[in-house]
Amino acid sequence: MASKDPQFSTLVTAIKEAGLVGTLKGDGPFTVFAPTNDAFAELPDGALDELLKDKDKLRAVLTYHVVPGNIMSTDIKGKTTDVETVEGSTIAVDATNGVMINDAMVIKADIKAKNGVIHVIDAVLMPGQ
């Protein structure tokens, strides 16, 4: 799904560089919070290049955007909660006024994929922040 959408070309490149294509094409279900190219462009100068060079850190950042299971916007509407990511840390979900994932806003929700759902976000999530 994301591989065919030009607004996710940076994300797709990062997934390939991290060796996560097979994992994310797995059975799932997965909920993926997918940053757009514009979100990656907002990273500090050189941060993306550094991530692409450090495969372990890149894998950690990318799997921090993935939650096991199928979480649709209707499942969380009006709620706040923390959910565990594939990376192992938790992310804060606040769906009381739109949907925020940590400090990223969901700009398009509930895009169904073969093995889960994608929510488009306007920022790159970083573990530990």
N, C-alpha and C positions, 0 to 999 in steps of 0.2 A: 504494500500500500504506500508506505512512505517513499520507497525507492522510485515510484513513478511520479511523485509530486516534486516539482523543482524547488518549492520553498523549504524542503528538507534535505537538499543536496549535501550540506555540511554535516548534518546528523548521519546521513547514510555513509558518507566518507569516514566519519569517526567510528561508526559501527563496524565497517569493514576493517579499518586499521586496528581496532581492538580485538578482532577475531570473534565478534559476537553475532554474526549473521545467523549461524546455525542455531545458536541458543534462542535468539528472538524469533526464529521461524519454527521453534519447537511447538509441542502440543499446547502449552499454556494451560489455562487462559492467563493472559497477562494484561495489566493495565499499564499503558505507556504514556508518560507525560513528555510529549515531543516538542523540543524547542525548535523554532524556525531558524532559518539562516540569519534573520535580523537579530534574534536572541544571541546567537553565537557572535555576531558582529559587535555586540555590546560588551563582550568580555574585554578586560584590559589588554592593551597592546601586547602582542606576543604570547598571550595565555593559551590561545588555541594551538599555536605551533608547539608550545611546550607540552601540552597535553598529548598531541599527536606523536611526540617523540617518546613519551613515558607511557608505555602500554598498560602498566599496572594501574597508574593513576587514571588513565583514560577509561579503562574497564570499570573502575570504581565510580567515576562520575556518570558514566552511561547507565550502569546498573542501579544507580541511585534514582534514576528516572523511571524505574520499572517496579511495579508492585504485583505480586502474585494475585491471581483472581481477576474477576471481571467487575470493575467498579464503574457503574453508570452514574451520571449526574443525578438521576432520580433517587439513587441509593443514599446519597449524602446531602441532598437539598435541605438547607436549614440547620445543618449540623457542623460541629467542629470535632476533629478527631486527629489522632496520630496513626499513621499506618507504616508498617515495616516494609522496606524496599528489598529488592533482590540483593542489593549491596550489603544489607545488614543493619543499616541505620534506619531511623524513622523520619518521615516527613510530616509536616503539619498541614492538615487540610481544613480550610475554613470555607464552608459553603453557605454562610449566612447572608452574604451580600455579593452575589456572583460566586466565583470559586477561585480561591487562592491556594496555591501549593507552595508552602514556605512564603517567599516574596514574589513568586511568579503568578501571573494571572492566567487562568484558562481563557483563551480567546476563541476556541472552538471545541465543543465537547461531543462525546459519544460517536466517534467515527468507528464504526464496526470493522473489525479485521477478522481474518480467518481464525486466529487464535486469541482473540480478546478485543480490547477497545483502546483507541488512541484519543488523547485529549491534547490539543495543541496549546503550548504555553509560550509566554512572551519573554522568558528568561531561562538561562541555563542554571540548573540546580547544582549546588556544590555541597558534597558531604561535609559535615562539621561546621557549616555556617548557618 
